Amino acid sequence: MKQVRIDTWQIGLVFKRGVYQRMLTTGNYWFWDNPVVNCYDITKPFIAPVELNILLEDKDLAQALHVVEVGDHELVIHYENGLLKQVLTAGRYTFWRSVVQHNFVRLDTSKTEITEGLSRATLQHKLVAPYVRGYSVENHEKAALFIDSQFVRILAPGLYNWYRNNISIQVAKVDIRQQQLEINGQEILSRDKAALRLNAWAQYRVTDIERALLLNKEYDKQLYIAFQLALREYVSNLSFDELLEKKESIAPFVLKAVNEKAGALGIQVNDFGIRDIILPGDVKEIMNQVLIAEKKAQANTIMRREETASTRSLLNTAKLMEDNAMLWKLKEMEYVEKIADKITNISVNGSGVLVEQLKQIFVPQK
């Protein structure tokens, strides 16, 4: 005779000569034929000692078990007492119905979108994260979503999650902020064959991401070429002197020429400007000589104008002095005063004739 005790946290399965007989719940049991009794902890997963389908023919045992079957394209998230315990992949799993509360969330991984309403905390959990791929689109970006190389939709800024499976997913991001395009070192011949090098800049913004990414390849390079061609068209139709005179009209012309092409690229051009116009060494030297000559001519003109004004002033003064003896005497005394300012001492030697002469100079005649 054999005694078997089943505790409250156990269930026993009776086998006789390898054949399943029945399930034992809490209590003491006596057996005469000495069968094999396997005891299982009902707080832990159940691992069947024989084919599970044979055991499930016992209705009592079937009701005492959670049987979870996971397909090839499925995942099942297993919660114990409300806490995420594990992620079940393809296979069959059994758990005892006991004081431990088991909950299961089934996921279909044959699709890309996660539609089961999982929270962000669950998706980022270390057990779930290996089965999820995530992409973030920053606040200054927009992105195009491609699934199996086919365009699906435009993604606004945010965090996106998809199942990690054999479906190809690409996310093409575009910065929608205003961007700067440098157009440097453009060597262009003017109409009179002057070789010039221009440095320019442009500011633009991507406004239509579908047109920029789907209908055009390397839209930024195409925009660069559009600016380059517009600059060449403008400069090549003007002589060097005309270009210097009309340099303020370069930007409006280029903007007008590029705007239509930019719209086809899904781009809005906001501004354009010329930073430098660099001349060849020989032309620069000639320009310097011309500038020096012009400045010299201006200086000579100013000097002649001042000399003429000074001469005219002297002539007017002379005419006044000629008609007015007192004015002549005052002018004479002004010059004597200027001379006296520069003389510290005067030594007078001689007869009274010299004194008389000085008197005639400084004392007005009545």
C-alpha positions as CSV (number, residue, x, y, z in Angstrom):
1,M,0.0,0.0,0.0
2,K,1.2,3.5,-0.9
3,Q,0.2,6.8,0.7
4,V,0.4,10.1,-1.3
5,R,-0.2,13.5,0.2
6,I,-1.2,16.5,-2.1
7,D,-0.8,19.9,-0.5
8,T,-3.0,22.9,-1.2
9,W,-0.4,24.3,-3.6
10,Q,0.0,21.1,-5.6
11,I,-1.8,18.8,-8.1
12,G,-0.9,15.2,-8.7
13,L,-1.1,13.2,-11.9
14,V,-1.4,9.4,-11.5
15,F,0.3,7.2,-14.1
16,K,0.1,3.4,-14.1
17,R,2.6,1.6,-16.3
18,G,3.1,4.9,-18.2
19,V,-0.6,5.4,-18.8
20,Y,-2.3,8.5,-17.4
21,Q,-5.1,7.6,-15.0
22,R,-6.4,10.7,-13.2
23,M,-5.7,14.0,-11.5
24,L,-5.4,14.4,-7.7
25,T,-6.2,17.6,-5.8
26,T,-5.5,18.5,-2.2
27,G,-5.7,15.6,0.2
28,N,-4.3,12.2,1.3
29,Y,-4.5,9.2,-1.0
30,W,-3.9,5.4,-0.5
31,F,-3.0,3.1,-3.4
32,W,-2.7,-0.7,-3.4
33,D,-1.1,-1.1,-6.8
34,N,1.8,1.3,-6.3
35,P,1.2,3.7,-9.2
36,V,3.5,6.6,-10.2
37,V,2.2,10.0,-8.9
38,N,3.8,13.2,-10.2
39,C,3.2,16.2,-8.1
40,Y,3.3,19.7,-9.6
41,D,3.5,23.2,-8.1
42,I,0.4,25.0,-9.3
43,T,2.2,28.4,-9.0
44,K,4.6,27.4,-11.8
45,P,4.1,26.6,-15.5
46,F,3.1,23.0,-16.2
47,I,5.4,20.9,-18.4
48,A,3.6,17.8,-19.6
49,P,5.4,14.5,-19.0
50,V,3.6,12.9,-22.0
51,E,1.8,14.2,-25.1
52,L,-0.4,17.1,-23.8
53,N,-3.4,16.1,-26.0
54,I,-3.6,12.8,-24.1
55,L,-3.8,14.6,-20.8
56,L,-6.3,17.1,-22.0
57,E,-8.8,14.3,-22.7
58,D,-9.4,14.4,-18.9
59,K,-12.0,17.2,-18.6
60,D,-11.0,17.9,-15.0
61,L,-7.4,18.4,-15.9
62,A,-8.3,20.5,-19.0
63,Q,-10.3,22.8,-16.8
64,A,-7.4,23.1,-14.3
65,L,-5.0,24.4,-17.0
66,H,-4.5,27.5,-19.2
67,V,-3.4,26.2,-22.6
68,V,-1.8,28.9,-24.7
69,E,-1.0,28.1,-28.3
70,V,1.2,30.7,-30.2
71,G,1.4,30.6,-34.0
72,D,4.4,31.1,-36.2
73,H,3.5,34.8,-36.8
74,E,2.4,35.5,-33.2
75,L,3.6,36.7,-29.9
76,V,1.8,36.4,-26.6
77,I,2.7,38.7,-23.7
78,H,2.2,36.8,-20.4
79,Y,1.3,38.7,-17.3
80,E,1.4,37.2,-13.8
81,N,-0.7,39.1,-11.2
82,G,-0.7,42.2,-13.5
83,L,3.1,42.2,-14.0
84,L,4.7,41.4,-17.4
85,K,6.4,38.0,-16.9
86,Q,7.5,36.9,-20.3
87,V,6.9,37.0,-24.1
88,L,5.8,33.6,-25.5
89,T,7.0,32.8,-29.0
90,A,5.7,30.1,-31.4
91,G,4.7,26.9,-29.4
92,R,2.3,25.5,-26.8
93,Y,2.4,26.6,-23.2
94,T,0.4,25.5,-20.1
95,F,-0.2,27.2,-16.8
96,W,-2.2,26.1,-13.8
97,R,-5.4,28.0,-12.9
98,S,-4.6,28.9,-9.3
99,V,-4.2,31.8,-7.0
100,V,-1.7,33.2,-9.5
101,Q,-3.6,35.4,-12.0
102,H,-2.5,34.8,-15.5
103,N,-3.4,37.2,-18.3
104,F,-2.4,36.9,-22.0
105,V,-2.2,39.5,-24.8
106,R,-1.9,38.0,-28.3
107,L,0.0,40.0,-30.9
108,D,-0.1,39.4,-34.7
109,T,3.4,40.0,-35.9
110,S,2.6,39.2,-39.5
111,K,1.7,42.9,-40.0
112,T,3.7,46.0,-39.4
113,E,1.4,48.2,-37.4
114,I,1.0,47.5,-33.6
115,T,-2.8,47.8,-33.2
116,E,-3.2,46.0,-29.9
117,G,-3.1,49.2,-27.9
118,L,0.1,48.4,-26.0
119,S,1.5,51.2,-23.8
120,R,4.8,52.9,-24.5
121,A,6.2,51.3,-21.2
122,T,5.2,47.9,-22.5
123,L,6.8,48.4,-25.9
124,Q,10.0,49.7,-24.3
125,H,10.1,46.8,-21.8
126,K,13.3,44.8,-22.0
127,L,11.4,41.6,-22.8
128,V,9.3,43.2,-25.5
129,A,11.8,45.6,-27.1
130,P,13.6,42.9,-29.1
131,Y,10.4,42.2,-31.1
132,V,9.7,45.9,-31.8
133,R,11.5,48.4,-34.0
134,G,11.1,52.1,-33.3
135,Y,11.8,55.3,-35.1
136,S,11.6,58.9,-33.9
137,V,10.9,61.9,-36.0
138,E,12.1,65.1,-34.4
139,N,10.1,68.3,-34.1
140,H,12.0,69.9,-37.0
141,E,11.5,66.9,-39.3
142,K,9.0,65.2,-41.4
143,A,9.5,61.6,-42.7
144,A,8.2,59.4,-45.5
145,L,7.3,55.8,-44.6
146,F,8.1,53.1,-47.1
147,I,6.9,49.5,-46.5
148,D,8.4,46.9,-48.8
149,S,9.8,49.8,-50.9
150,Q,6.3,51.3,-51.4
151,F,5.4,54.7,-50.1
152,V,2.7,54.6,-47.5
153,R,2.3,58.0,-45.8
154,I,4.0,61.0,-44.4
155,L,5.0,60.8,-40.7
156,A,4.6,63.9,-38.5
157,P,7.0,64.5,-35.6
158,G,6.7,61.8,-32.9
159,L,7.7,58.3,-31.9
160,Y,6.7,55.3,-34.0
161,N,6.8,51.5,-33.3
162,W,6.4,48.6,-35.7
163,Y,6.8,44.8,-35.3
164,R,10.2,43.5,-36.0
165,N,9.6,40.9,-38.8
166,N,10.7,40.2,-42.3
167,I,8.7,43.1,-43.8
168,S,11.1,45.9,-45.0
169,I,10.5,49.3,-43.5
170,Q,12.4,52.5,-44.4
171,V,11.9,56.0,-43.0
172,A,13.3,58.8,-45.0
173,K,13.6,62.0,-42.9
174,V,13.7,65.6,-44.2
175,D,14.7,68.6,-42.2
176,I,11.9,71.2,-42.7
177,R,13.8,74.1,-41.1
178,Q,15.2,76.9,-43.2
179,Q,18.5,75.8,-44.7
180,Q,21.6,77.5,-46.1
181,L,23.0,76.6,-49.5
182,E,26.5,77.9,-50.4
183,I,27.2,78.5,-54.1
184,N,31.0,79.2,-54.1
185,G,33.7,79.5,-56.7
186,Q,31.4,80.0,-59.7
187,E,33.8,80.9,-62.6
188,I,31.8,82.7,-65.3
189,L,32.8,84.7,-68.4
190,S,31.1,88.0,-68.9
191,R,29.9,89.1,-72.4
192,D,33.3,90.9,-73.0
193,K,35.2,87.7,-71.9
194,A,36.2,88.9,-68.4
195,A,36.7,85.8,-66.2
196,L,34.9,86.4,-62.9
197,R,34.5,84.2,-59.8
198,L,31.4,84.6,-57.8
199,N,30.5,83.4,-54.3
200,A,26.8,83.4,-53.5
201,W,24.4,82.0,-50.9
202,A,20.7,81.0,-50.8
203,Q,18.2,80.1,-48.1
204,Y,15.4,77.6,-48.7
205,R,12.9,75.3,-47.0
206,V,11.4,72.0,-48.0
207,T,7.6,72.4,-48.1
208,D,6.5,69.3,-50.1
209,I,8.2,66.3,-48.8
210,E,6.4,63.9,-51.2
211,R,7.6,65.9,-54.2
212,A,11.1,66.3,-52.8
213,L,11.6,62.6,-52.0
214,L,9.4,60.7,-54.4
215,L,9.6,62.7,-57.6
216,N,13.2,63.9,-57.3
217,K,16.6,62.4,-56.5
218,E,19.0,64.6,-54.4
219,Y,16.7,67.6,-54.5
220,D,19.5,69.8,-52.9
221,K,21.9,69.1,-55.7
222,Q,19.3,69.9,-58.3
223,L,18.6,73.2,-56.5
224,Y,22.3,74.0,-56.5
225,I,22.5,73.4,-60.3
226,A,19.4,75.6,-60.8
227,F,21.1,78.5,-59.0
228,Q,24.4,77.9,-60.9
229,L,22.7,78.0,-64.3
230,A,20.7,81.2,-63.4
231,L,23.9,82.9,-62.4
232,R,25.6,82.0,-65.6
233,E,22.7,83.1,-67.7
234,Y,22.7,86.6,-66.0
235,V,26.4,87.2,-66.0
236,S,27.1,86.0,-69.5
237,N,24.7,88.5,-71.0
238,L,26.4,91.5,-69.5
239,S,29.7,93.2,-70.0
240,F,32.0,93.6,-67.0
241,D,31.1,97.3,-66.6
242,E,27.4,96.6,-66.9
243,L,27.7,93.9,-64.3
244,L,29.2,96.3,-61.8
245,E,26.5,98.8,-62.5
246,K,23.7,96.3,-62.2
247,K,25.0,94.0,-59.5
248,E,22.0,94.9,-57.3
249,S,19.7,93.3,-59.8
250,I,21.4,89.9,-59.8
251,A,19.5,88.6,-56.8
252,P,16.0,89.4,-58.1
253,F,16.8,87.9,-61.5
254,V,18.2,84.7,-60.0
255,L,15.3,84.3,-57.5
256,K,12.7,84.7,-60.3
257,A,14.6,82.2,-62.5
258,V,14.9,79.6,-59.8
259,N,11.5,79.8,-58.1
260,E,9.6,77.8,-60.7
261,K,12.2,75.0,-60.7
262,A,12.3,75.0,-56.9
263,G,8.6,74.5,-56.8
264,A,8.9,71.4,-58.9
265,L,11.4,70.1,-56.3
266,G,9.0,70.7,-53.4
267,I,11.2,73.6,-52.2
268,Q,10.5,77.2,-51.3
269,V,13.4,79.6,-51.9
270,N,13.3,82.5,-49.4
271,D,16.4,84.5,-50.2
272,F,19.5,84.8,-52.4
273,G,22.5,87.0,-52.4
274,I,26.0,87.6,-53.9
275,R,28.8,87.5,-51.3
276,D,31.8,88.3,-53.5
277,I,32.7,89.1,-57.1
278,I,36.4,88.2,-57.5
279,L,38.4,89.6,-60.4
280,P,41.4,88.1,-62.1
281,G,44.8,89.5,-61.1
282,D,45.4,91.5,-64.3
283,V,41.9,92.9,-64.3
284,K,42.2,93.8,-60.6
285,E,45.4,95.7,-61.3
286,I,43.8,97.6,-64.2
287,M,40.8,98.5,-62.0
288,N,43.2,99.7,-59.3
289,Q,45.0,101.9,-61.8
290,V,41.7,103.3,-63.1
291,L,40.6,104.0,-59.5
292,I,43.8,105.8,-58.7
293,A,43.5,107.9,-61.9
294,E,40.0,108.8,-61.1
295,K,40.9,109.9,-57.6
296,K,43.9,111.9,-58.9
297,A,41.6,113.6,-61.4
298,Q,39.1,114.4,-58.6
299,A,41.9,115.8,-56.4
300,N,43.2,118.0,-59.2
301,T,39.7,119.3,-59.9
302,I,39.3,120.2,-56.3
303,M,42.7,121.9,-56.2
304,R,41.9,123.9,-59.3
305,R,38.6,124.9,-57.9
306,E,40.2,126.1,-54.7
307,E,42.9,128.0,-56.5
308,T,40.3,129.7,-58.6
309,A,38.3,130.7,-55.6
310,S,41.4,132.0,-53.8
311,T,42.5,134.0,-56.9
312,R,39.0,135.5,-57.2
313,S,39.1,136.4,-53.5
314,L,42.4,138.2,-54.0
315,L,41.1,140.0,-57.0
316,N,38.1,141.3,-55.1
317,T,40.4,142.4,-52.2
318,A,42.7,144.2,-54.5
319,K,39.8,146.1,-56.1
320,L,38.6,147.2,-52.7
321,M,42.1,148.3,-51.6
322,E,42.6,150.2,-54.8
323,D,39.5,152.3,-54.1
324,N,40.1,152.8,-50.4
325,A,43.5,154.0,-49.0
326,M,42.5,153.3,-45.4
327,L,41.7,149.6,-46.3
328,W,45.2,149.4,-47.9
329,K,46.8,150.8,-44.8
330,L,44.9,148.3,-42.6
331,K,46.0,145.4,-44.8
332,E,49.5,146.7,-44.6
333,M,49.3,146.9,-40.8
334,E,47.8,143.3,-40.7
335,Y,50.9,142.0,-42.4
336,V,53.2,144.0,-40.2
337,E,51.4,142.5,-37.2
338,K,51.9,139.0,-38.5
339,I,55.6,139.8,-39.0
340,A,55.9,141.3,-35.5
341,D,54.3,138.1,-33.9
342,K,57.3,136.2,-35.1
343,I,59.9,138.7,-33.8
344,T,61.0,138.7,-30.2
345,N,63.5,141.7,-30.3
346,I,64.0,144.7,-32.6
347,S,67.3,146.5,-32.5
348,V,67.1,150.0,-34.1
349,N,70.4,151.7,-35.1
350,G,70.7,154.8,-37.2
351,S,69.7,158.4,-37.4
352,G,66.4,159.9,-37.0
353,V,65.6,159.0,-40.6
354,L,64.9,155.4,-39.5
355,V,62.6,156.6,-36.7
356,E,60.7,158.8,-39.2
357,Q,60.3,155.8,-41.5
358,L,58.8,153.7,-38.8
359,K,56.5,156.5,-37.8
360,Q,55.3,156.7,-41.4
361,I,54.6,152.9,-41.3
362,F,52.7,152.7,-38.0
363,V,51.1,156.2,-37.7
364,P,48.3,157.0,-40.1
365,Q,48.8,160.1,-42.1
366,K,46.2,162.8,-41.6
